[in-house]
Amino acid sequence: MATKQADKAVGAKGTGEIFRVAGPVVTATGLRPRMYDVQYVGDEQLLGEVIQIKGEKTIIQVYEDTSGVRPGEAVVDTGAPLVVELGPGLLGSIYDGVQRPLPSLQKGMGDFILRGVKLPGLSREKTWTFVPKAKEGAAVGPGDVVGTVQEAKNVQHRIMVPPNFRGGKVAQVREGAFKVDEVVAKLDNGEQIKMLQTWPVRRPRPVKERLMPTIPLVTGQRVLDFLFPIAKGGTAAIPGGFGTGKCVIGDTFVDTVEEGRRRIEDLFAEAKGQVTRGRDETTIRLAEPLEVFSLVGDRISPRMATHLYRGTSHGLVSIRTASRRHLKITPVHRLFRFRSHLEQVPAMLLKPGDSIAVPDGEGSYAADPIVEATFDPGTNIVYDLTVPEVHNFVGGNLPTLLHNTVTEQQLSKWCDAQVVIYVGCGERGNEMTEVLTTFPKLEDPYTGAPLMERMALIANTSNMPVAAREASVYTGMTLAEYYRDMGYNVALMADSTSRWAEAMREISSRLEEMPGEEGFPAYLSARLSEFYERAGRAKTLGGLEGSVSVVGAVSPSGGDFSEPVTQGTLRIVKVFWALDTALRARRHFPAINWLQSYSLYTQILEEWFRKNVNEEWPSLRAWTQRTLQEEAELEEIVRLVGADALPPDQQLTLEVARMIREIFLQQNAYHAVDTFCPPERQFKLISAIKKYSDLGQRAVKLDVPTKDVASLKSRELLTRVKYETEFDKELTKTLAQMDEEFKKLGAT
């Protein structure tokens, strides 16, 4: 953390003593602090922050575990707010909620962080090559760039005059390799500029001018870019229930080294270790790791499982194979699909004819074809175990390779932001572990370099002290604003703001405040607003243009969108991407409901799409939404009387809507071509469907049977064209065949 360790006698504004301890909330006396000043609490000097001042009593929320802290111990007031260090080295780093670098902490003390440990956010040992941009004698002000450092392959770190400097003329500027705390430039007023600067996390960094959000943040996901776009500098919310599982049912066998085949529910019942309980989930960190069999490279070898997990899932995928294997697993649980090479595929994407990898009995693996794959809805208790590094284990009624991971963030990978900040705010430890192990291995599709080179990860798990969740959110936003000030477009992913709200609820109850709805504090909406309003597109103090786009995950308990956090978030954000479990059950991905979702940026972004893609973009979007809405209205009639009772033109509307859903909105994140679809290709694909619709309506008016229109070869080819590497060439051939076929029907 940027705040230096305070000494009780030196460098402190004042010293008091602890009066009362209530979990993460500590009351102290004998201090005269300001709101949000950092305090060091107790003999171990735990990091805390002033959140209330009542007469002689100071209320402090402590960002570390307060077990064993007693009244009478000293409290040191630093007289300074909580700040983060900003400079070269942020990208590629993994921090906790108060910007302590986790890899460095692990090297020094192992897997468990000791209390009271303080470590700078940026390394003081590494040197960076500084290239001056401002010449001696040039006038510079706050936010102006004085030089650059090549922080990553495609990210040039701009060293700026800090916003709280007065500015002046450059008296001296140095070139060469320096550490972050060395002076690289001096101004004539005596101010010294270093590559390192600090900034209070709760204070928004100033900008010269706020700009209208008129440029879209292109994600390459058709349902988002075309129907519900987000602007650069915009805000969006994605809801999804707690505990979306990646697990297996309780009677699934696990192949252990010492005890042979054991049911995973029995292993969980017998497990001993540190237990962490959530609302619908329990995680046990094993006191003695369990030795199981895993796939390591291309061999089956013993590995140590460190955690066991139990939670709930709203539906299971049932898979049967030719060799009589039967698996019941959650839809997002990945299996190893056997092709020319092994690939990890969620169970919901597997189908009969695919083959999964299974142990061959000789220490390697073989293929076992799937003969049946079905989805069974309903709430089930599910289990999982964590095997670090390899993330798989051998289990099932007959030995099968089972993966234990979650899906990567498509937005982080594909959105056209130059910098991505990912905040894991109160997420489960095994989910954050997966993010921390998966993201460093991902390749940036724009540059070919590792994705981590343009990312910073902030990991604050659910078993860490709740107060630190608030710090993690503000820390992430401050990092995002810093890169915005360099003129970059930044995407901030906050997962999940509901966990932050739960932390506020706990702190509020400790403060004995009057609760609001469902026990949340009355100021919940105000705190959410303070966070989201720091997003935006702006002209920086240095005259550059940058943006911070915020995508916040909301995790309503039981999927209840009427609860306070979801409703408070929806009043603030401009884009709502509603995840739909019914679509997931139908294996429609991305599972974003086109009838519930919305974007308030649509009209303001129309001009950009007209100018940069095609003049017809807004009208095609309106036609698409109208067709999907008509389908929803007709479905109720179809349920009563059947599709054959509808007039031919309405039957065709249902067929076209189906094409929009299956050809356009569905997108395969695991397909090399379909995973990313640029706006130009999106427009061509939806235009082809619109052309089919227009020609089909013309044919129907000429009394051509709807089934003849629906059975055209060109319609079938259209479903495949989005997977083609030579998209334009294949689409042109398909459209030519479409014209020819409709001509034979007399429709052209």
N, C-alpha and C positions, 0 to 999 in steps of 0.2 A: 504494500500500500504506500501511497506517496507520503502520507503523514508519517513523520519520523517518530521513533520510539521516544516517549517523553521520560525524562529523569525526574524523580520526585523533588529534587532540589534545584535542578537547572532546566531552563527552557520551557517551563510551564507557567501558565497564567495564574494558576491557583490550585490549592489542594483541599479537598474535603474528605468526608468519610461516608461509608454506606450506612443508610438508615434502615432500609427494607429491601428484600429480594423477593420477587414474585415471577419466577420463570425468567424470560428474557427481559423483564422490566425491572430496573433497579432504581430505587429512590435514594438520593444522596443529599447531604446537608453541608453547609460551609462553603458553597461555591457561588460565584457570581458570573454565570456563563451567558452566552447568547444562544438563541434557538439554533439547533442543528450543529452546534460546535461538537467536535470530537472529544470524547473523554476516555481515559484509560482506567478501567474499573478493577479494583481488587489487587491482591498481591501479585497476580499473574499479568496485570495490566491488559485486561480484555478490552477489545475495541468496542466502543459504544457511541451513541449520538443522542444529544439532548432533544426530546420531543415535547416536553412540557416544563413550564416553570410555574410553581405554585408557592408564592411567598418565599420562604427560606428553603423550600424543598425543590430539588431538581430531579425530573423524571428522565431516565436514560433508557433507550432500547439498546440492548447489547447484541452484537452480531456474532457472539460465540456462546458456547454452552456455559451456563452459570452454576453448574453443580458444584457444591462445596464453597461457593463464595458466601461470606458471612458479614453481618452488620459489624461496623467498626473498622473494616478494612479501608484502605485509602482509595480515593478517586482523584485522578489528576486531570485538570482542565487544560487542554492544549491551546485554547483560545482561537482555534482555526476550524473551519468546516471540513467535512469529508471531501477529499479531492482525489482525482485520478491523475496519473502521469501520462502525458501525451508526447509521442515522438516516434522515431523509427524503431521497429521491433514489435509493434502492436499486432500486425498481421501475421498469421501463423501461430499466434500464442493462444494458450488455454488458461483462463483465469477462473478464480472463484468469485463470489459476489462482490468482494471488496478489492479486486484487482491484485490478488496474490497469485503469482504464476504457479499453477499446480504441478507441472513437471519438475520445477526446481524444488518445490516442497517435498515431492515424493523422493527425490534423490537424497535430500537431507534427513528425512525422518520416516520414510516408508509410506505405507498406504493410509495411515491415519494422521491427520494434521493435529499437532499439539496446540493447546490453547495459548493465546498471547503471542504467537509467532508473527513477526512483521518482516516483510520482504518487499523490496521495491518492485513496481510493476514492470520496469524496463531494466535490462541488464546494464550494469556500470562497467562491465569488462569488454563487451563487444565494441569494435570500432566500425564507423560508417564513413564512406567516402563522400565528403561534402563538396558540391560544385556551386560556387557563388553565381547568383543571377543579378544581384544589385551591385552597382559599382560604387566605389568610394566617392562621397560627395553627393550621391543621389538621395533625394528626400523619400523617406518611407514612413508609412503610418500603420496603425493597427490592422492586421490581416494581410499586409503586403508580403509577397514572397521575396526572401533574401537569398535563397539557395535551394538546392534539391539534393535528395539522397535516393538512390535506386533501392527501394525497400524490397521489391519483388520483381519478377521478370517483366510484368506489365503494369506495375504500380510505382509511379514516381512520387516519392514522399516530399511534399513541399514544406520547407522550413519557413514558418511565417512569424512576423512580429506579433507577439501575444496581444489579445484584445484589450488587456488592461494596461498596456504600455502607452506612453504619450506619443511616441514616435519622434522622428527628427531626421537629421542627415547622417548617412553612414560615414563614420569616422575611420573604421577599420573593418575589413572583411578578410577571412582566412580561407584558404583552399587546402584540402588534404583529408587525411583520415583522422577522425576524432571520436571520442566517446560522447555519449549523449549529454553528459553534464559538463562538457568543456565549452568554452565560449567560442563561437564561430564568427560573431560580428559585434561591433560596438557602435553606439550612436553618439552623436556629439553632446547629448544631454547626460551622458554617463550610463545610460541603460545598456545592459549586456544581453545579447541574444544567444541562447543555447539551442541545441536541437531538442532539448527536453523542456516542456512547459507543463504547468499543472492547472487544473480547473475544478471548481466545486461542482459536484455531480448534480446538485439540485438546482443550479442556476443555468438557464438556457444560454448558450453562446450567442452573442449578438450578431446580427446581420445588417446590411445596409438597407435592403428592401425585400419584402415578401412578394413573390411572383405567383401568378395564377397557374394552377396545375393543368397546363395545356398539352403536355407531352406524355404519352402512355409509357408505363413500365412494361415492356414486352416480355412475356413469360414463355412464349412458344407453346402454351397450352390453349387449344382452340376454344374451349368453353369459357376460359377467363378472358382472353384477348378479344374475342369476337362478341360475346354476349355480356360479360360483366368485367370490363376493363378497369384497371387501377392506374391512376396517373403517377408520374414521378413526383414524389412529395406527398402522395396520398396515404390514406389509412384504410385498412381492411381488417375484417374479423373472420376467423374460420372456427366454427363451433365443432366440438367432438367430445363425446362422453369420456369420463375418466376411465382408465384401465382398458383401453382398446387393446385386446390381448394379442399375443403372438405365441400361444401356448397349446398344450395337449391336455386331454382329459385325464382324470385321476387314475384309471386302471391301465394307463399306458406303461409298459415295462421300460426300465432303463437298464442297460447292460453295464453293471459295475464290475470292477476288477476283482474285489475281494469276495463279494457275496453273490456274484452271478446276476441273474435277472430279478429285479425288484420293481414293484409298482411305485410310480412316482408319488402317489398320495401317501403310501407307507413311509417312504423316505422323508416326506415333508413332516409327517406326524412324529417321527423319531428324531428329527433334526434338532441339534442344540447349537445355540449361538446367539448373536445379537438380533433381536426381533424388532422390526419396524412395521407398525400397523397403520394402514390408511382406512378410508371409509369402506372400500370394498376389496381391499387387497392386503396381503401380508408378505413381507420379504424377510428371510432369515439369512444372515451372513454366517456361514458355517464356522463353528469354532475349530473343527477339524475338516479340511477340504475333503470332498468325496472323489475317489479315483474312478473315472468312467472311461469308456472307449469313445474316441473321436476320430474324424478323418483329418489327418495332418498331411498336407500335400496330396499324395495319391496312396497313402498307407493308413490303415486303421491302427491307432496307437493309444496307450493310456494317457489321459490328461486329467487335471484336477478341476472339479466343479467347485466354485466358491460360494454360490448363493442358490437358495431355493425360493420359489415364488408361488403364491396362490392368489387367484383373482377370479373375475367373472367374465363371461363372453356371451354376447347376444347372438348366438348362432355358431354352428360348426360345419366344416367341410368333411364329408365322409368319402374316403378314397379306398377302393378295392383294386388289387393288382392280380395279374395272371398267376402269381405264385401264392395266392391266398393271403396276402398281407391285407390287413384292414386297419386304416388309420382314421381317427377322429381328431381333427385339429382346427384351430381358429383360422379364419379366412386369410389373415396376413402372415400366418406361419409359413416360412419358406422351406421347400424341399429342394433337393438337388436334381434338376432335370438332366437326363443323360442324352447328350447329342454327340457332336464331334468333340465337345468338351463339356465339362460340368458347368451349369449355370443355376444360380439360386432364383427360384420362381415362387411367388406366393401361391398357396394352395388353391385360392379362388381362380387362378389363371390356368391351372392344369386341367386337362380334358382327356377323355378316353383316346388312346393312341399314343399319348406321351409316355415316355419311360422315365422312371426315377431311379436314382443310384441306390443300391443296397450292398451290404457287405457280401463278398463272394466266398467267405470262409477261409480264405488264404491270405488275409491281411490287406486286401485291396477291395475294389468294388466292381459291381456288374450292373446290368440294366434289368429292370423289371417293369413290363408294360402295364399301364393303367387300363382297367376294363370298365370302371364305373367311378364317376365323380359327381356327388350331389351335395346340395346345401340343405342343412337341417336347422330351421329357425328355433329360437327358444333360448332361455338363460341357462347357462351351464357353469359349474365350477371348473376352472382350468388351472394347470400347473406348468411351471417352467423351471429350468435350472440354467445357471450361467457358467459357461466354460470360457474363461478369458482367452483372447487372441484367436482361437479357432472358431468359437461360437457355433459348435454343433456337437451332437452326441448320438450314440447308437441306441435305438429303442424301438418300441412297437411290439405288436403281438408276435411278429417275426422280425428279426433285426433289420432296421431301416435307418438311413442317415437323416436325422432331424436337425434342422437349423434353428437357431434362437436369436433372430434379429428383427429390427423394425425397418420400415421403408424409408429411404432417403428423402430429403426435402427436395422435390422437383423445382420449387421456386428458387431455393438457394443455388441450385446448379444452373438453371437456365435463364433466370431473369437478367436483363441487360444492365444490371447495376455493376459498377466497377469494384465495389467493396460490399461485403456481406457481413453483418454482425448477427450472430446467433446467440440468444439468451435462453438458457434452459433454467427457467425460474420455478423451482420446486418440483421438477420432474423426478420420477422414480430413478433410483440409482442405476438399475440395469438398463433403462432406456438411454440415460445420458452416457453410460459406458459405451453403448452401441454407437451413439452419435460421435463420441470422441475417437472411437476406433475406426469407424467407417469413413467419416469425412476426410481424414488425412490421406486416404487411399483413392479418393475420387479424382477424376481428371477434369479440369476446367474445359468445357467444350469449345470455349471461345479462343483460348490461348494454347491448349495442350499441356499447360503446366499443372501441377497439383492444385486442386481447388482451394486447399488451405492457404495458398499464397495470397489470396484476396479475401480471406476470412479471419475473423477473431471469434473465438468461442468463450462464452461465459457460462460455467457449469455451477449451478446452485441446486443441489438435489434436495428431495423431500425430507431426508433425514438430517440435513443441516439445520441449524437454528433458524426459526421462521423469520426473525427480524432481518436476516441477511437477504431474503428474497427482495425486499424493497430496494436495498442497496444494489443488487444485481441489475434490476431494471433501469435504475438511473445511471449506473456505470455504463451499461450498453448504449443508452441514448447519448451519453456524453462522447463516447468513442465515435458514434455515428456522426454527430455534429462536427467533430474535429475533422473527419475526412470530407464532410460536406464543405467545410470552409476552404479546403484545398481545391474545390471545384469538381468534386466527384459526385456521382449518383450512388447513394448508399441504400441498401435494403436491410432493414432491421427486423429479424424474426424473433418474436417474444412468445415463448411456449412454457408455461401458460399463465396468462394474467389472472386466471381464476385462483391459482395457487397463491399469487401475491395477495389477492383479495382475502383469501382465507387467513393469511398471515396478519393482515390488518384487523380482521375480526378477532383473532386471538389477542393481539396487542390491545385492542379496544376493550376487550373484556377484562384484561389485567388492569387497565386504567379505570375500570368501573364506570365507563361511559354509558350513557343511555343508548341502548342498541336500536338500530333501524330494522328494516325488513330482513327476516331470517337471521337476525343477530349481527348482520354487517353494520359497520359504523355509518352514521348519517352522512359523513363526508366521503363515502366510497366513490360517488360519481365525480366529485371534485378532484380526487386524486387521479382517477382514470383520465379525466380531461387534461390535467396538468401534464400527464405523460404523452397522450396522443397529440396535443396541440404543439409539441415540439417537432413534430413531423412537418414537412413542407418543402417547397422549392423556393430558393432565395438567391438574391445577388449578395455575395459575401462582402465583408469589409474591404477585401482586396480587389473587388470588381469582377470576380469570377462568378459563374453560375453553378450551383450544386443543389442536391436534394437529399432528403431523408424520407424514405417510404417505409411505413410501419405495417407489418402484418402480425396481428396478435391472435394467438390461438386461445379460444375460450372453451373451458371444459365444464359445462353445466352438469351438476349431479343428476344422474338418471336421464340425461338428454333433455332436461326441462328448460326450454328457451325462455320461459317466463320468469326465471329466477333473477335476482337483482344484478348480478355481474353481467349476464348476457344482455339484459335490458339496458343497463347503464352504458355498456360498450356500444350497442346499436344506436343509441342516441348521439354518439360522438363520431363513429367511423362513417365513411361514405360508401364503403363496399362491404357487402355481406355475401360470403360464399357458404351456402348451407349444405353441409354434408348429409347425405341421405342413406340410412341403413338399408332401405328397400332397394335402392340402386346397387348397393354393395352386394346384397343378396342375389340380385340378377346379374352380378359380375359386370356391371357397367362402371367403368373407371375413366376419368376421375368421377367419383360419386357425388357430384355437385348438382343439387336439384335446381333445374332451370325455372321452376315455377315459384320457388321460395327465395332464391337469391336475387340480389339487385346491385346496381352500381349507379351512384349519383354523379359519376364523372362522364357518363355516356355522351351527353349533349356537348359538353365543353371539349371533348376529345374528337368529336365528329370532324372538325375542320382539319385536324392533323391526319386522320385516316383518309379523308377526301384528297388531301394534297399529296400524301406520301404513299398511299396504296392504290385507291381507286375511288372515283367520284360516286360510285354506286354502293360503297360500303354501308352508309347509314340505312339506305332503303333495303338492302339485302338483310341487314340485321333485324330491321322491323318486320320484314316478311318471315324470317326464321322464327322470331318470337310469336308472331301471330299464328303461324302454322302449329307450333307446339301447344299454344293455348287452345286452339281449335281441337287438337287431338285430345287434350285433357277433358274438354267438354263432351266430345263424342264418345269417349270411353264409357261414360256413365250409361249412355243409350245402348252401347254395344253389350255391356254386361246384362242388360235387360232383354234385348231382342236379338242380339247377334249382329255381326258386321254385314251379313248378306242382306239385312233388312234396310240398310242405308242406301241412299241414292248413289249412283256411280261416282259423282264428283266428290262426295264425302268419303267414299271408299278409297279414292285416290289420295285424298288429303291424309288419311291414316297411313297409307303406304309411303307417302313423301315424308311425313313426320318420322316414321320408322327409319327411313334413310338418313334423315338429319341426325337422329339419335345414334344409329349404329355406325354410319360412315363418318360423320363430322364430329359429333360430341365425344364419342368414345375415342380414347387415345391410349396406346400401349407404352407405358414408361420404360418397358424392358426391350422395346424394338429399336434397333439402331437408327432407323429413319423416322419412325412415327413419334419417338420420344420428344422431338422438338419440331414445331411447325411454324415457320415464320409467317408474318401477316400476309405477304403476297401469296403464299401457297394456300393459306386459309381462305383467302378471297376466291381463288381459282376453284377450290374444292366445293365451296358452298354455291358458287355460280353454276357449276356443273349440275348440282342437285336442283337448283332453281330452273335451269334449262329443261331438265327432265320433267319437272313439274308442269312447266308451261306447255311443252309438247304433249304431255300426258293429258292435260285438261282439254287441249284442242282435239286429241284423239277420242276422248270420252264423249265430247259433244257430237262427234261423228258416229256415235253408237258403237265404238270399238269396246269390247268387254274389258273391264278393269284388270282381270286376271291376265289378259294378253299383254297389257301395258306393263304389268308387274313382272312378267316372265321374260322380258327382253334380255338378251345377252349383255348389252351395254350396261344395264343396271347392275348385273353381277360383276362386270369388270370394274365398275366404279367403286365397289367395296374393297377392291384390291389395290387400287392405284395409289392410295396414301402410303402404302408400304414400299413402293417402288423407289429405287435409288434415282432413276431417270424419270422423275415425276412429270415434268412438263411434256416429255416425249410420249409417255404412256397415256397421259390425260388427253392429249391431242388426238391420239388414235382412238381412244374411247369415245370422245365427242363426235368424231367423224363416223364411227359405227352407229352411234345413237341417231345421228341425222339420217343415216341410211335406213335404219330399222323403222323409224317413225315415218319415213317417206313411203315405205312399203305399206304402212298402215293408213296412208293417205292424210297424215297429220301435218305435212310440211308442203 
